[in-house]
């Protein structure tokens, strides 16, 4: 499986056992049958046999698993599909490509495709199949231009069955990273395409990965079984049933009843649940190292937030330590900058915004925002009222929003908070329909290059939020240059320029550095984390 070589390297990750922790052919099936699967496995376990099935839970359906689009659950796509290279803690390793060469000018990548690999439908995964996938991706190029690679790609070819070649207009240093992430450069069987295309959907979800999707009932469950023809290490867990349980407390209750074996994900588990099981023998908890930055994005086109002094005042009015301690029990460290200093190119000595309500008040007063009769600040007849949009599917964002609403009121800022289900939240964020909105950095291996690259287009809320900046064009030009720079010194200079400008412009209020979390039954072993926060490493898991 992609990233399979990573897990040994990641053994030193923070695993805390003292904290306890598609086919729709089965449309007529009922969730009671999934429960019976779990009960059968529990009976096997009592007879001293290792369980054959892992029951996982997610807050929503697997959705569209087309690997060339972005609607599906990434953990499920990782189970089915693979890419040319895999990303490890120590760099890049072979996957469907057993080796590669890069030309001296950095413009030509030649991949030697691994022999003997087939898709789970029997189709050969050779250079021709790889090219068919790239042709399908390129056909829908406009959907993927948040990756600068798509703008710079000149041509792809398969000179023979074992050789795949990518030619670029310019050298591009994040090339292998973008080829190694979950999507869109994962390989699906050409037989699954619609007339050689994937932009309008696929006929089936068939890849080369360690699992195949055998059954799914929308918004109820999905079943994955081991791919018997998988070319790599075979999974110990032969069957994975994914239940859909939207509510956090219901998920916990299901785990306590023995109906599920694993809860995994940043926003799937709150800190209270982690603490609850710290002395349990029945469950274990694992926490990853920091993965990404939880943040609030400020819309600089807003009549109030267009003033940099106001944005900087909000930075000083945000008590990150209190959020870390009160919401996350200290499990997520306070975030002082947009990217953590451990992120490549991001340890540049930026001065954090110190929490001080007095400083925030002074800055607002100096900017002409004074307290009115209602104890809400006013300026030129305008009342200081802002709204904060959050994802109602997140376990923690509402809690943080309510805390900030109370805190900002202390200094005369009225904050309306509004939760929307994820798709609506994302649509409004992308369109710029917000004053303030929760977001995250993309995390490793996407940071900083992909997160910054996407700021130049309407991918998430960044583009819209930055439109009020006087130096927006200058920032975008620097991002474009850094992605094609072959001079390491110049690259560092450009990253420092961009990150310093964004920090001083106070577009982002960093809150905490997120970590990935897992609560699981104590007889499940091998639960760990990878270089991407979106993968659940089922391939490494086994029951005792």
N, C-alpha and C positions, 0 to 999 in steps of 0.2 A: 504494500500500500504506500502511496505517496507519504513521505515523511516517516516511513517505518524505521529508518536508520537513526532517527532523532532521539528515540526514547531512552536509549542507554545513556546518551549524553545528558539527558534531562533528569537523570536519577537524583541529582542534587537539588531538584526543585523542592519547594516547601510543601512536603506532604505531612499533614498534621493528623496522625491517627488518634492523638489524645483529644482532639476536637471531634466529637462524633458526628458523629454526624448521622411508467407504472400502468401497471395494469389495474383496472378497477373491476376485474373479474369477480372479486369477492364482495361486490357492492351489497349483496343480500346478507352477508355475514353480520353478526351482532357482536358488540363488545363483550357480552357474557362469554363468548367463546375464547376471547383473549384471556379473560380471567381464569378460565378452566385450564389454559396452557400453563399459566403461572402456578395454579394449584397442583397440577401434575408434576411440575418441576420441583415444587416444595416436597411432594411425596417422595420423589426420587432422592432428594437431598437427605431426608430422614433415614433412608436406607443406606446411607454412607456413600452415595454416588454424587459426583459433581453435577451441578445443574447444567442442563443442555441449553437453556434459554435465558437470556438476559432481558428483563423488562425495563425499558427506559421510558422517560416521560418528557414531553415538551409542551409548551403552552399553546402551540398552534399546530396545524396540519403541516405535512411535509411540502404541500403545494407543488408548483411546477418545477420538476427536477431537470429541466433542460439546462445542461451545463454551460451553454453559451449565452444564457440570459440570467436575470438577477432576482427572480421571484421565489425560487426554491430555498429550502433550508440547507445551509451550507454543510452542516454535519452529515446530512443524508447524501448530498452530492459527493462528499469526500469518501463515502462508503462505496459508491458505485463507479466513480471515474478517477482517472489518473492523468498526470501531465508529463511533459518531457523530462523535467527535472524535479527534484524534491529539495525543499529548503530545510536545512538543519541549523542547530545552534552554531555550528562551526563553518557553515557555508552551504554550497550546493553539492548535491549528490545525484547520481544517475537514477532515473526512474524508467519511463518508456524509452528514453534515449540512454544508451549504455555509455556514451561518451560524446564529446563535442569539441570543436575547434573554433576559435575566433580569429578572424584575419587581423593582420597587424594594424590596419586602419580602424578596426573596431566596427566595421560595417557589415561583415558577412559572418553568419553563424552557421556552421555545418554540423548537423547532428547524425550520429550513427544510431539507427533505431534498433532496439533490442529484438533479437530473433526469438521466434517461438511463442510470442504473445498473441492471444486471441481475445476478442470480445466475448462476453458470456453467451452470445448467440452463435458463436463459432466463426464469425468473420475474422479474418486475419488483421492484426493491428501492425501494418507495415508503414513505410514512408508514404505510400499512396493514400492510406486511410488518414494519416496525419495531415497530409495536404488537403484532403477533402474536408477535414474539420476546420483548417485555417481558411479555406475558401469560403466556407459557410460563415465563419466569424467576420471575415473581410466584407462579405456581401452586406452585412449589417453594421458596417464600420461606424456609422454615426452614433450607434448605441454605446460604443466602447471608446470614444475619443477622450474620455477622462484619463485613459492610459495614453501617455504621450507616444508610446510605442506604436499605436495605431496610426498616428499622424506621420511617423517617420518611416514606416514600413514601405519598402519599394516593391518587393516581390517575394513569393515563396515558390519553391519547386521541389520535385522529387526526381532527381536524375536517375535513380534506380530504386529498387524495393527497400534498400537498407539505408538510404541517404535522404535527408531532408535539409533544405537550405533556406535560410531567411536572409534577404538582403535589405539593408537599411540605407536611408538617404544620408544619415549622420550617425556617428557613434552614439550609443545610448547606455549609460552605465547601469540603470535599474533593469536591463533587459531580462536577465535570468530570473530576477525576483518576480517580474510580472508573468513570466512563463511558468513559474512554479506555484503561484497562488491558486486557490480553489477554482476560480472562474475569471475570465471566460475561456481560458486556453486548456480546458480539460477535453479528453477525447471521448466521443460517443460513437457507437457503431454507425458506419455509413448507411446500414440498412434501417436505422432508426430515423434517418432524415426524411424530410418531405421533398422529394425530387432534388436531393443534394443540398437542401437548405434547412436551416434551423431557426431562422428569424421569425417565422410564423408558427413555431411549435415543432414538436417531434412526434413520431409514431409510438415510440417506446423509450424507456430509460435503460439503455444497455451500454455498459462500459467495460473496462478491463479490471476494475477494482475487486477487493476481497469479498464483497457482498453483492447480492442481486435482490431486487425488490420483487417479492412474490405475491403480495396481497396488500391492498389498501382500501380503507373505508373513510371517506372524507370527513375530517373533523372528529374521527373516532380513534383509528389506529392504523399502523402500517407494519408490515412484517418483512424483514430482511433475512435472507438465509445465505450461508457461506457459498461462495462461488467455487464450485468443484474444479473448475479449470484455471483457477487463479495461478499466475506464474510465480508469485512471491511466497513469503511465509504464510502458511495457512492459519486462519484465525482459530483460537481455542474455543471461543463462543460460536456455536454453529447457527444459532438463531437469535435474532434481536427483534423484539416486539416493541414498537414505540406507541405509547398511549398519549392521547391529547387531553391534557387537563389544564385549562387556562388559569385557574385560581391557585395562588401560592399555598394557602392553608390546606386546600383540598389535596394538593400534591403531597404535602407533608403527612397528612392523615393517611393517604394511600400507601406511603412508604412504611408508616408505623403498622399498618394492617398487613404488611407483607405482599401487597399487590404490585409493587414496583421495586426494583433493585438499585436504581441509580437516578439521582437528580444532578444535572451538570449544567453550568452556565453562570455567567456574571449576574444576570438579573433573574435567574430562576430561584435563587435562594437568598433570603435576607440574613443579616447578621444575627438577628435574634434566634433564627433556626440553628445557625452554627453554634451559638453559645448554648442552646438548649441541650445539645447532645454531647457536650464536652466530656462527660463522665460515662457515656453509654458504652456498653460492651457489644451492643447489637448493631451499631452503626459507626462508620468512620467518616471523617471529613478531610478533604485535601484542599489546600489553597495554593494558587500559583504565585509566582513573582508578578509584579505589576505588568499589566498587559497594554493599557491605554489610558487616556486622560478623560475623565468625566468633566464636562464643561458646560457653560452657558454662553451662547452666541448672542451678541448684541447687534441689532440692526442699525447700521450707521445712517440709513436713509430716514429713520424715524425723526420727527421734529424735535424730540427731546434728546434722543441718543446720538444725534448728529454732532453734538458738542463733545469733543474729546474730554474736556474737564469733567463732564457728567459721567462718562464711561469710566474714567479713572476713579471718580468718587465711589462708584459702585464696586470697583475692585477693592477699595479700602474698607467698604462696608460689609464685605463678605467674609465671615469667620470660617475659614476652611478647616481649622483645627476642631471647631465645635461640630462641624458636619462630619468630620472623620470620626470623632469620639462618640457623638450622639446618635448618628445614623448607622455607622459601620463598625462601632465598637473598636475603633482603631485598626481594623483590618485593611482599610484603604487609607493610605497615607495622604496627608494634605498635599495638594498639587500647587506648586508655586509658579509654574510656567506651562505653556501650551503643550510642550513635549517634555518628558522627564530627561534629566541630564544623562541617563544611560542610553538614550536613543542616539543613534549615529548622527554626528554633526550638531548635536543640540546642547552640548556642554559648553556654553559660550559666555557664562558669567553674567546672565541677566539679573538685575536687581528685582526681587519679588515685591509685590504690592503688600505692604504690611497691613494687617487688620487694625483699623483704628476708626471708630465712629466719629471721633473728634476731627480727625483729618478729613473724613468724608464730608462732614458738616461744613468745615472751613472751605473746602473746594466748591461745594454747592453755593455757599454764600457769595464767594468771590465771583462765581459765574452768574450771579444775579437771581438765584433761586432762593427766595425768602419764604418764611413760614406765613401762611395766611390765617384767617380766623378759624379755619377748621383744622389747624395744625398740619395741613398738607402744603407743600411748597408751591409757590406760584412765581411766574415770570411773564411780564407783558400780557397779563390776563389769561395766561395758559396755566393749567393745573398739572402738577407733576404726577401723572397717572401712567402706569406702564402695565403691560400684560406679559405673563410668562407661560409659554406653551410647553406641555410635557406629554410624554407617551404614557397613556393610561395603562398600557400593558406592562410597564416597568414596576417592579416591586418597590423601588426606592424614590423615584423622581417626585411623586406626590408629596412624600414626607419632606424632602428637601425644599420643594416649592412652598409648602406651608410654613416652614421655618423661615425662609427668606422673606416671605410676605410679612411675618411678624417683625423681623429685624429691620427691614427697610422702613416700616411704618414708624419706628422709633426716631428716624431722622427726617420724617416728613415726606416719604415716598409711598404713594398708594400703589400696591402691586396686586393686580388681578391674576389669578392662576386658573389655567384652563387645560384639562386633560382630554386628549382625543385618542381613539384607537390608532394603532401604529400606521396604517396606510394613510389615513387622513392627516395624521401628524406629519408624516414624511412629505406628503403632497404640499401641505401648507409651508413647510420648511423650505422645500425646493423652490416654491413660487415666491418666497420672501414675505409670506403673509404672517408676520410675527413681529413683535417688539423685541422679545427675548425668547430664546428657545434652548432646551436641553439638547446636547449632542455629545458625541465622543470622537476622539481621534481614532484612527482606524487600527492602531496598534501594530506590533511587529507581525509580518515583515513589511507592512505597507508604509510605516513611518520612517522618516518624514516625507519621502519623495512622492508617494501616491496621494497622501492627504493634501499636500501642498499643490500638487498638479491639478487635483480636482477643484481647487479653489478658483481656478480660472474659468469654470463652466458651472452651469446650474445642475450640479450633481446632488448636493445636499444644500444646506442653508448658507454655506460660506460665501458663495459668489454674491448672492443677494445682499447679505449682511455687509459686505465690504464695498458695495457700490458707492457709499457716501464718503469713502476715504479719498482725500486729495491725491494720495500717492498710490492708488489702486493700480494704475497702469504700470507704474515703475516696479511695484511688487510682482505683478504678473510677468513682466519682462525678465526679471531676475529669476523667477521660478523656471521659466522656459529655458533660459540659458544654463541653469545649473544641471538640468536633466541631460543635456548633451555635452557638458564640459568634460574634457579628458584630462584637465589639469587639476590635480587634487587640491592644490593651494587655492586656485581660483574657485573651486567648488566650495571649499570651506568659507571663503569670503562671501560668496553669494548666499549661502545658507545663513550666515551670521547677519547679513543685511536684511534678509526676509524676516527672520525670526525676531530681530530687534525691532523692525518696523511694526510688525503685528503686535508685539508686546507693548511698545510705547503707544500705539494707537488704541490699545485696550479694547480690541474687538472681542476678545475671549476672556471669560472669567473661569480659569481652571479651578476645579473643586477638589477632586481626589484622583489618585492614580488607582484605577480599577484593578482588581485581581479576579481570576477565574476561580470558581468554587465547585466542589462536588461533595454531595452527601450520598453514601452508598452502604449497602448491607455489608457487614464485616467479613463475610466469606467471599466477597468479590475482591480480587487482587489486580494489580497492574493498572490502577487508575492513576493517570498522570496527565501532563499537559504538553502541548507542542508549541512550535514557534508562532502559530496563529491561534488566536483566541476562539476561532469559530469551529475548530475541529474537535470532535469527541473521539479519542483514540481507542476505539473498540478493539482494534487488532491486537492491542497489548493486554487486553483484559482476559481474566480466567477466574473460574470458581474453585475454591478448595472444598 
